[in-house]
């Protein structure tokens, strides 16, 4: 596990907590939690504004780039690369 100093990334709907084996999504209004295991992540798409995480089952979550430091984003990219999770850059926000 590559230590990333992002414990919570807040976007408009939820907090994302990156822990040792997956990403925990906590909905702000209801405190409902769900978790995506890293082994279940199919790919990550990066645009100018958002980072979209897509599971093999089709579940998606995202966070806004403005809510993460660039050095922490690089650490996440390196971690996902070590896990053989495809990280793609996209020139548009429509997938």
C-alpha positions as CSV (number, residue, x, y, z in Angstrom):
1,X,0.0,0.0,0.0
2,X,1.3,3.4,-1.0
3,X,0.6,5.9,1.8
4,X,-1.6,8.7,0.4
5,X,-2.3,11.7,2.7
6,X,-5.9,11.8,1.5
7,X,-8.2,10.4,4.1
8,X,-11.3,12.1,2.8
9,X,-11.9,13.7,-0.6
10,X,-15.1,15.7,-0.5
11,X,-17.2,16.2,-3.6
12,X,-20.7,17.4,-4.0
13,X,-22.3,14.2,-2.7
14,X,-20.0,12.1,-0.7
15,X,-16.7,11.7,1.1
16,X,-14.3,9.1,-0.2
17,X,-11.9,7.4,2.2
18,X,-9.0,5.5,0.7
19,X,-8.0,2.7,3.1
20,X,-5.8,-0.4,2.7
21,X,-8.1,-2.6,0.6
22,X,-10.7,-0.3,-0.9
23,X,-12.4,3.0,-1.3
24,X,-15.2,3.7,1.2
25,X,-17.9,6.1,0.0
26,X,-19.9,7.9,2.7
27,X,-23.0,9.8,1.6
28,X,-23.1,13.1,3.4
29,X,-26.8,13.5,3.9
30,X,-27.6,10.0,5.2
31,X,-24.2,8.6,6.3
32,X,-24.8,5.5,4.2
33,X,-21.6,3.7,3.4
34,X,-20.5,1.5,0.5
35,X,-17.1,0.1,-0.4
36,X,-15.3,-0.7,-3.7
37,X,-12.5,-3.1,-3.2
38,X,-9.4,-2.2,-5.3
39,X,-9.5,-5.7,-6.8
40,X,-13.0,-4.9,-8.2
41,X,-12.0,-1.6,-9.9
42,X,-11.9,-1.9,-13.7
43,X,-10.5,1.5,-14.6
44,X,-10.0,5.1,-13.6
45,X,-10.8,8.0,-16.0
46,X,-9.2,11.4,-15.5
47,X,-10.5,14.6,-17.0
48,X,-9.6,18.2,-16.4
49,X,-12.4,18.4,-13.8
50,X,-13.1,15.0,-12.3
51,X,-11.6,11.5,-11.6
52,X,-14.1,8.8,-12.3
53,X,-13.6,5.3,-10.7
54,X,-15.4,2.5,-12.5
55,X,-15.9,-1.0,-11.0
56,X,-16.0,-4.2,-12.9
57,X,-19.7,-4.4,-12.1
58,X,-20.4,-0.9,-13.5
59,X,-20.6,1.0,-10.2
60,X,-19.1,4.4,-10.5
61,X,-17.9,7.1,-8.1
62,X,-15.9,10.2,-8.7
63,X,-14.2,13.1,-7.1
64,X,-13.3,16.6,-8.3
65,X,-9.7,17.3,-9.1
66,X,-9.8,20.6,-7.3
67,X,-10.4,18.6,-4.0
68,X,-7.0,16.8,-4.1
69,X,-3.4,18.0,-4.0
70,X,-1.4,17.2,-7.2
71,X,1.2,15.2,-5.3
72,X,-1.5,13.1,-3.7
73,X,-3.1,12.5,-7.1
74,X,0.3,11.3,-8.3
75,X,0.5,8.9,-5.4
76,X,-2.9,7.5,-6.2
77,X,-1.9,7.0,-9.9
78,X,1.2,5.1,-8.9
79,X,-0.8,3.0,-6.5
80,X,-3.5,2.1,-9.1
81,X,-0.7,1.3,-11.6
82,X,0.9,-1.1,-9.1
83,X,-2.5,-2.8,-8.8
84,X,-2.7,-3.1,-12.6
85,X,-5.8,-0.8,-12.7
86,X,-6.0,1.2,-15.9
87,X,-5.8,5.0,-15.4
88,X,-6.8,6.9,-18.6
89,X,-6.7,10.6,-19.3
90,X,-9.6,11.9,-21.3
91,X,-9.9,15.2,-23.0
92,X,-13.6,15.6,-22.3
93,X,-16.0,15.0,-19.4
94,X,-18.4,12.8,-21.4
95,X,-17.6,9.1,-21.3
